Amino acid sequence: MNAYLCKKMSKQRLSVHADLSIIKSHLRKDEKF
């Protein structure tokens, strides 16, 4: 596998993980109210 592809995949994974954590935090806020 190319180093470029590996970097691209890891970046995508990180962004997806960040999105999920943001969504989870939003859900937690909604649950409190």
mmCIF entry with sequence, helices, sheets and N, C-alpha, C, O atoms, coordinates in Angstrom:
data_MODEL
# 
_entry.id   MODEL 
# 
_entity.id                         1 
_entity.type                       polymer 
_entity.pdbx_number_of_molecules   1 
# 
_entity_poly.entity_id                      1 
_entity_poly.type                           'polypeptide(L)' 
_entity_poly.nstd_linkage                   no 
_entity_poly.nstd_monomer                   no 
_entity_poly.pdbx_seq_one_letter_code       MNAYLCKKMSKQRLSVHADLSIIKSHLRKDEKF 
_entity_poly.pdbx_seq_one_letter_code_can   MNAYLCKKMSKQRLSVHADLSIIKSHLRKDEKF 
_entity_poly.pdbx_strand_id                 A 
# 
loop_
_entity_poly_seq.entity_id 
_entity_poly_seq.num 
_entity_poly_seq.mon_id 
_entity_poly_seq.hetero 
1 1  MET n 
1 2  ASN n 
1 3  ALA n 
1 4  TYR n 
1 5  LEU n 
1 6  CYS n 
1 7  LYS n 
1 8  LYS n 
1 9  MET n 
1 10 SER n 
1 11 LYS n 
1 12 GLN n 
1 13 ARG n 
1 14 LEU n 
1 15 SER n 
1 16 VAL n 
1 17 HIS n 
1 18 ALA n 
1 19 ASP n 
1 20 LEU n 
1 21 SER n 
1 22 ILE n 
1 23 ILE n 
1 24 LYS n 
1 25 SER n 
1 26 HIS n 
1 27 LEU n 
1 28 ARG n 
1 29 LYS n 
1 30 ASP n 
1 31 GLU n 
1 32 LYS n 
1 33 PHE n 
# 
_struct_asym.id          A 
_struct_asym.entity_id   1 
# 
_struct_conf.conf_type_id            HELX_P 
_struct_conf.id                      HELX_P1 
_struct_conf.pdbx_PDB_helix_id       AA1 
_struct_conf.beg_label_comp_id       ALA 
_struct_conf.beg_label_asym_id       A 
_struct_conf.beg_label_seq_id        3 
_struct_conf.pdbx_beg_PDB_ins_code   ? 
_struct_conf.end_label_comp_id       LYS 
_struct_conf.end_label_asym_id       A 
_struct_conf.end_label_seq_id        32 
_struct_conf.pdbx_end_PDB_ins_code   ? 
_struct_conf.beg_auth_comp_id        ALA 
_struct_conf.beg_auth_asym_id        A 
_struct_conf.beg_auth_seq_id         3 
_struct_conf.end_auth_comp_id        LYS 
_struct_conf.end_auth_asym_id        A 
_struct_conf.end_auth_seq_id         32 
_struct_conf.pdbx_PDB_helix_class    1 
_struct_conf.details                 ? 
_struct_conf.pdbx_PDB_helix_length   30 
# 
_struct_conf_type.id          HELX_P 
_struct_conf_type.criteria    ? 
_struct_conf_type.reference   ? 
# 
loop_
_atom_site.group_PDB 
_atom_site.id 
_atom_site.type_symbol 
_atom_site.label_atom_id 
_atom_site.label_alt_id 
_atom_site.label_comp_id 
_atom_site.label_asym_id 
_atom_site.label_entity_id 
_atom_site.label_seq_id 
_atom_site.pdbx_PDB_ins_code 
_atom_site.Cartn_x 
_atom_site.Cartn_y 
_atom_site.Cartn_z 
_atom_site.occupancy 
_atom_site.B_iso_or_equiv 
_atom_site.pdbx_formal_charge 
_atom_site.auth_seq_id 
_atom_site.auth_comp_id 
_atom_site.auth_asym_id 
_atom_site.auth_atom_id 
_atom_site.pdbx_PDB_model_num 
ATOM 1   N N  . MET A 1 1  ? 0.837   -1.205 0.000  1.00 0.00 ? 1  MET A N  1 
ATOM 2   C CA . MET A 1 1  ? 0.000   0.000  0.000  1.00 0.00 ? 1  MET A CA 1 
ATOM 3   C C  . MET A 1 1  ? 0.872   1.257  0.000  1.00 0.00 ? 1  MET A C  1 
ATOM 4   O O  . MET A 1 1  ? 1.920   1.299  0.644  1.00 0.00 ? 1  MET A O  1 
ATOM 5   N N  . ASN A 1 2  ? 0.426   2.270  -0.726 1.00 0.00 ? 2  ASN A N  1 
ATOM 6   C CA . ASN A 1 2  ? 1.189   3.514  -0.804 1.00 0.00 ? 2  ASN A CA 1 
ATOM 7   C C  . ASN A 1 2  ? 1.180   4.250  0.534  1.00 0.00 ? 2  ASN A C  1 
ATOM 8   O O  . ASN A 1 2  ? 0.220   4.165  1.300  1.00 0.00 ? 2  ASN A O  1 
ATOM 9   N N  . ALA A 1 3  ? 2.261   4.970  0.796  1.00 0.00 ? 3  ALA A N  1 
ATOM 10  C CA . ALA A 1 3  ? 2.322   5.773  2.020  1.00 0.00 ? 3  ALA A CA 1 
ATOM 11  C C  . ALA A 1 3  ? 1.265   6.873  1.939  1.00 0.00 ? 3  ALA A C  1 
ATOM 12  O O  . ALA A 1 3  ? 0.641   7.223  2.941  1.00 0.00 ? 3  ALA A O  1 
ATOM 13  N N  . TYR A 1 4  ? 1.072   7.413  0.734  1.00 0.00 ? 4  TYR A N  1 
ATOM 14  C CA . TYR A 1 4  ? 0.070   8.469  0.529  1.00 0.00 ? 4  TYR A CA 1 
ATOM 15  C C  . TYR A 1 4  ? -1.328  7.952  0.868  1.00 0.00 ? 4  TYR A C  1 
ATOM 16  O O  . TYR A 1 4  ? -2.099  8.613  1.564  1.00 0.00 ? 4  TYR A O  1 
ATOM 17  N N  . LEU A 1 5  ? -1.637  6.761  0.364  1.00 0.00 ? 5  LEU A N  1 
ATOM 18  C CA . LEU A 1 5  ? -2.952  6.164  0.638  1.00 0.00 ? 5  LEU A CA 1 
ATOM 19  C C  . LEU A 1 5  ? -3.127  5.910  2.127  1.00 0.00 ? 5  LEU A C  1 
ATOM 20  O O  . LEU A 1 5  ? -4.196  6.152  2.687  1.00 0.00 ? 5  LEU A O  1 
ATOM 21  N N  . CYS A 1 6  ? -2.071  5.423  2.760  1.00 0.00 ? 6  CYS A N  1 
ATOM 22  C CA . CYS A 1 6  ? -2.130  5.152  4.202  1.00 0.00 ? 6  CYS A CA 1 
ATOM 23  C C  . CYS A 1 6  ? -2.437  6.434  4.966  1.00 0.00 ? 6  CYS A C  1 
ATOM 24  O O  . CYS A 1 6  ? -3.267  6.447  5.876  1.00 0.00 ? 6  CYS A O  1 
ATOM 25  N N  . LYS A 1 7  ? -1.756  7.513  4.583  1.00 0.00 ? 7  LYS A N  1 
ATOM 26  C CA . LYS A 1 7  ? -1.983  8.800  5.247  1.00 0.00 ? 7  LYS A CA 1 
ATOM 27  C C  . LYS A 1 7  ? -3.417  9.259  5.031  1.00 0.00 ? 7  LYS A C  1 
ATOM 28  O O  . LYS A 1 7  ? -4.082  9.732  5.953  1.00 0.00 ? 7  LYS A O  1 
ATOM 29  N N  . LYS A 1 8  ? -3.876  9.110  3.798  1.00 0.00 ? 8  LYS A N  1 
ATOM 30  C CA . LYS A 1 8  ? -5.239  9.534  3.468  1.00 0.00 ? 8  LYS A CA 1 
ATOM 31  C C  . LYS A 1 8  ? -6.256  8.751  4.299  1.00 0.00 ? 8  LYS A C  1 
ATOM 32  O O  . LYS A 1 8  ? -7.197  9.326  4.847  1.00 0.00 ? 8  LYS A O  1 
ATOM 33  N N  . MET A 1 9  ? -6.058  7.434  4.387  1.00 0.00 ? 9  MET A N  1 
ATOM 34  C CA . MET A 1 9  ? -6.979  6.589  5.138  1.00 0.00 ? 9  MET A CA 1 
ATOM 35  C C  . MET A 1 9  ? -6.979  6.961  6.622  1.00 0.00 ? 9  MET A C  1 
ATOM 36  O O  . MET A 1 9  ? -8.037  7.062  7.242  1.00 0.00 ? 9  MET A O  1 
ATOM 37  N N  . SER A 1 10 ? -5.793  7.162  7.182  1.00 0.00 ? 10 SER A N  1 
ATOM 38  C CA . SER A 1 10 ? -5.699  7.495  8.605  1.00 0.00 ? 10 SER A CA 1 
ATOM 39  C C  . SER A 1 10 ? -6.371  8.840  8.877  1.00 0.00 ? 10 SER A C  1 
ATOM 40  O O  . SER A 1 10 ? -7.028  9.015  9.904  1.00 0.00 ? 10 SER A O  1 
ATOM 41  N N  . LYS A 1 11 ? -6.202  9.797  7.943  1.00 0.00 ? 11 LYS A N  1 
ATOM 42  C CA . LYS A 1 11 ? -6.840  11.108 8.113  1.00 0.00 ? 11 LYS A CA 1 
ATOM 43  C C  . LYS A 1 11 ? -8.353  10.955 8.101  1.00 0.00 ? 11 LYS A C  1 
ATOM 44  O O  . LYS A 1 11 ? -9.052  11.550 8.921  1.00 0.00 ? 11 LYS A O  1 
ATOM 45  N N  . GLN A 1 12 ? -8.856  10.152 7.164  1.00 0.00 ? 12 GLN A N  1 
ATOM 46  C CA . GLN A 1 12 ? -10.302 9.926  7.079  1.00 0.00 ? 12 GLN A CA 1 
ATOM 47  C C  . GLN A 1 12 ? -10.806 9.280  8.364  1.00 0.00 ? 12 GLN A C  1 
ATOM 48  O O  . GLN A 1 12 ? -11.854 9.655  8.890  1.00 0.00 ? 12 GLN A O  1 
ATOM 49  N N  . ARG A 1 13 ? -10.056 8.312  8.859  1.00 0.00 ? 13 ARG A N  1 
ATOM 50  C CA . ARG A 1 13 ? -10.459 7.624  10.085 1.00 0.00 ? 13 ARG A CA 1 
ATOM 51  C C  . ARG A 1 13 ? -10.519 8.607  11.244 1.00 0.00 ? 13 ARG A C  1 
ATOM 52  O O  . ARG A 1 13 ? -11.451 8.575  12.048 1.00 0.00 ? 13 ARG A O  1 
ATOM 53  N N  . LEU A 1 14 ? -9.518  9.483  11.327 1.00 0.00 ? 14 LEU A N  1 
ATOM 54  C CA . LEU A 1 14 ? -9.485  10.463 12.411 1.00 0.00 ? 14 LEU A CA 1 
ATOM 55  C C  . LEU A 1 14 ? -10.683 11.404 12.314 1.00 0.00 ? 14 LEU A C  1 
ATOM 56  O O  . LEU A 1 14 ? -11.321 11.708 13.322 1.00 0.00 ? 14 LEU A O  1 
ATOM 57  N N  . SER A 1 15 ? -10.989 11.865 11.097 1.00 0.00 ? 15 SER A N  1 
ATOM 58  C CA . SER A 1 15 ? -12.109 12.789 10.921 1.00 0.00 ? 15 SER A CA 1 
ATOM 59  C C  . SER A 1 15 ? -13.424 12.103 11.269 1.00 0.00 ? 15 SER A C  1 
ATOM 60  O O  . SER A 1 15 ? -14.304 12.708 11.881 1.00 0.00 ? 15 SER A O  1 
ATOM 61  N N  . VAL A 1 16 ? -13.556 10.834 10.876 1.00 0.00 ? 16 VAL A N  1 
ATOM 62  C CA . VAL A 1 16 ? -14.771 10.078 11.202 1.00 0.00 ? 16 VAL A CA 1 
ATOM 63  C C  . VAL A 1 16 ? -14.887 9.929  12.710 1.00 0.00 ? 16 VAL A C  1 
ATOM 64  O O  . VAL A 1 16 ? -15.970 10.089 13.274 1.00 0.00 ? 16 VAL A O  1 
ATOM 65  N N  . HIS A 1 17 ? -13.776 9.622  13.360 1.00 0.00 ? 17 HIS A N  1 
ATOM 66  C CA . HIS A 1 17 ? -13.773 9.456  14.813 1.00 0.00 ? 17 HIS A CA 1 
ATOM 67  C C  . HIS A 1 17 ? -14.169 10.771 15.489 1.00 0.00 ? 17 HIS A C  1 
ATOM 68  O O  . HIS A 1 17 ? -14.932 10.771 16.455 1.00 0.00 ? 17 HIS A O  1 
ATOM 69  N N  . ALA A 1 18 ? -13.646 11.891 14.977 1.00 0.00 ? 18 ALA A N  1 
ATOM 70  C CA . ALA A 1 18 ? -13.977 13.204 15.534 1.00 0.00 ? 18 ALA A CA 1 
ATOM 71  C C  . ALA A 1 18 ? -15.467 13.479 15.360 1.00 0.00 ? 18 ALA A C  1 
ATOM 72  O O  . ALA A 1 18 ? -16.126 13.965 16.279 1.00 0.00 ? 18 ALA A O  1 
ATOM 73  N N  . ASP A 1 19 ? -15.995 13.167 14.172 1.00 0.00 ? 19 ASP A N  1 
ATOM 74  C CA . ASP A 1 19 ? -17.424 13.369 13.908 1.00 0.00 ? 19 ASP A CA 1 
ATOM 75  C C  . ASP A 1 19 ? -18.262 12.569 14.896 1.00 0.00 ? 19 ASP A C  1 
ATOM 76  O O  . ASP A 1 19 ? -19.241 13.074 15.445 1.00 0.00 ? 19 ASP A O  1 
ATOM 77  N N  . LEU A 1 20 ? -17.869 11.319 15.117 1.00 0.00 ? 20 LEU A N  1 
ATOM 78  C CA . LEU A 1 20 ? -18.626 10.453 16.032 1.00 0.00 ? 20 LEU A CA 1 
ATOM 79  C C  . LEU A 1 20 ? -18.603 11.014 17.450 1.00 0.00 ? 20 LEU A C  1 
ATOM 80  O O  . LEU A 1 20 ? -19.626 11.008 18.135 1.00 0.00 ? 20 LEU A O  1 
ATOM 81  N N  . SER A 1 21 ? -17.453 11.495 17.891 1.00 0.00 ? 21 SER A N  1 
ATOM 82  C CA . SER A 1 21 ? -17.353 12.022 19.249 1.00 0.00 ? 21 SER A CA 1 
ATOM 83  C C  . SER A 1 21 ? -18.208 13.279 19.392 1.00 0.00 ? 21 SER A C  1 
ATOM 84  O O  . SER A 1 21 ? -18.825 13.503 20.434 1.00 0.00 ? 21 SER A O  1 
ATOM 85  N N  . ILE A 1 22 ? -18.242 14.106 18.325 1.00 0.00 ? 22 ILE A N  1 
ATOM 86  C CA . ILE A 1 22 ? -19.065 15.320 18.343 1.00 0.00 ? 22 ILE A CA 1 
ATOM 87  C C  . ILE A 1 22 ? -20.537 14.934 18.447 1.00 0.00 ? 22 ILE A C  1 
ATOM 88  O O  . ILE A 1 22 ? -21.288 15.510 19.234 1.00 0.00 ? 22 ILE A O  1 
ATOM 89  N N  . ILE A 1 23 ? -20.937 13.954 17.644 1.00 0.00 ? 23 ILE A N  1 
ATOM 90  C CA . ILE A 1 23 ? -22.333 13.490 17.658 1.00 0.00 ? 23 ILE A CA 1 
ATOM 91  C C  . ILE A 1 23 ? -22.680 12.941 19.039 1.00 0.00 ? 23 ILE A C  1 
ATOM 92  O O  . ILE A 1 23 ? -23.750 13.230 19.574 1.00 0.00 ? 23 ILE A O  1 
ATOM 93  N N  . LYS A 1 24 ? -21.784 12.158 19.609 1.00 0.00 ? 24 LYS A N  1 
ATOM 94  C CA . LYS A 1 24 ? -22.032 11.573 20.929 1.00 0.00 ? 24 LYS A CA 1 
ATOM 95  C C  . LYS A 1 24 ? -22.190 12.671 21.975 1.00 0.00 ? 24 LYS A C  1 
ATOM 96  O O  . LYS A 1 24 ? -23.067 12.582 22.834 1.00 0.00 ? 24 LYS A O  1 
ATOM 97  N N  . SER A 1 25 ? -21.353 13.705 21.913 1.00 0.00 ? 25 SER A N  1 
ATOM 98  C CA . SER A 1 25 ? -21.445 14.792 22.891 1.00 0.00 ? 25 SER A CA 1 
ATOM 99  C C  . SER A 1 25 ? -22.769 15.529 22.731 1.00 0.00 ? 25 SER A C  1 
ATOM 100 O O  . SER A 1 25 ? -23.387 15.923 23.720 1.00 0.00 ? 25 SER A O  1 
ATOM 101 N N  . HIS A 1 26 ? -23.206 15.716 21.483 1.00 0.00 ? 26 HIS A N  1 
ATOM 102 C CA . HIS A 1 26 ? -24.491 16.373 21.232 1.00 0.00 ? 26 HIS A CA 1 
ATOM 103 C C  . HIS A 1 26 ? -25.627 15.547 21.818 1.00 0.00 ? 26 HIS A C  1 
ATOM 104 O O  . HIS A 1 26 ? -26.544 16.086 22.439 1.00 0.00 ? 26 HIS A O  1 
ATOM 105 N N  . LEU A 1 27 ? -25.559 14.229 21.615 1.00 0.00 ? 27 LEU A N  1 
ATOM 106 C CA . LEU A 1 27 ? -26.605 13.344 22.132 1.00 0.00 ? 27 LEU A CA 1 
ATOM 107 C C  . LEU A 1 27 ? -26.654 13.421 23.655 1.00 0.00 ? 27 LEU A C  1 
ATOM 108 O O  . LEU A 1 27 ? -27.733 13.448 24.247 1.00 0.00 ? 27 LEU A O  1 
ATOM 109 N N  . ARG A 1 28 ? -25.491 13.456 24.279 1.00 0.00 ? 28 ARG A N  1 
ATOM 110 C CA . ARG A 1 28 ? -25.448 13.530 25.742 1.00 0.00 ? 28 ARG A CA 1 
ATOM 111 C C  . ARG A 1 28 ? -26.094 14.827 26.219 1.00 0.00 ? 28 ARG A C  1 
ATOM 112 O O  . ARG A 1 28 ? -26.836 14.832 27.201 1.00 0.00 ? 28 ARG A O  1 
ATOM 113 N N  . LYS A 1 29 ? -25.809 15.928 25.521 1.00 0.00 ? 29 LYS A N  1 
ATOM 114 C CA . LYS A 1 29 ? -26.400 17.222 25.888 1.00 0.00 ? 29 LYS A CA 1 
ATOM 115 C C  . LYS A 1 29 ? -27.917 17.152 25.768 1.00 0.00 ? 29 LYS A C  1 
ATOM 116 O O  . LYS A 1 29 ? -28.640 17.648 26.632 1.00 0.00 ? 29 LYS A O  1 
ATOM 117 N N  . ASP A 1 30 ? -28.394 16.532 24.687 1.00 0.00 ? 30 ASP A N  1 
ATOM 118 C CA . ASP A 1 30 ? -29.841 16.408 24.469 1.00 0.00 ? 30 ASP A CA 1 
ATOM 119 C C  . ASP A 1 30 ? -30.482 15.584 25.578 1.00 0.00 ? 30 ASP A C  1 
ATOM 120 O O  . ASP A 1 30 ? -31.580 15.898 26.036 1.00 0.00 ? 30 ASP A O  1 
ATOM 121 N N  . GLU A 1 31 ? -29.797 14.533 26.007 1.00 0.00 ? 31 GLU A N  1 
ATOM 122 C CA . GLU A 1 31 ? -30.353 13.653 27.039 1.00 0.00 ? 31 GLU A CA 1 
ATOM 123 C C  . GLU A 1 31 ? -30.518 14.399 28.365 1.00 0.00 ? 31 GLU A C  1 
ATOM 124 O O  . GLU A 1 31 ? -31.455 14.134 29.118 1.00 0.00 ? 31 GLU A O  1 
ATOM 125 N N  . LYS A 1 32 ? -29.607 15.328 28.646 1.00 0.00 ? 32 LYS A N  1 
ATOM 126 C CA . LYS A 1 32 ? -29.668 16.063 29.911 1.00 0.00 ? 32 LYS A CA 1 
ATOM 127 C C  . LYS A 1 32 ? -30.928 16.922 29.979 1.00 0.00 ? 32 LYS A C  1 
ATOM 128 O O  . LYS A 1 32 ? -31.513 17.067 31.053 1.00 0.00 ? 32 LYS A O  1 
ATOM 129 N N  . PHE A 1 33 ? -31.349 17.486 28.867 1.00 0.00 ? 33 PHE A N  1 
ATOM 130 C CA . PHE A 1 33 ? -32.494 18.410 28.874 1.00 0.00 ? 33 PHE A CA 1 
ATOM 131 C C  . PHE A 1 33 ? -33.841 17.741 28.801 1.00 0.00 ? 33 PHE A C  1 
ATOM 132 O O  . PHE A 1 33 ? -34.868 18.419 28.800 1.00 0.00 ? 33 PHE A O  1 
# 
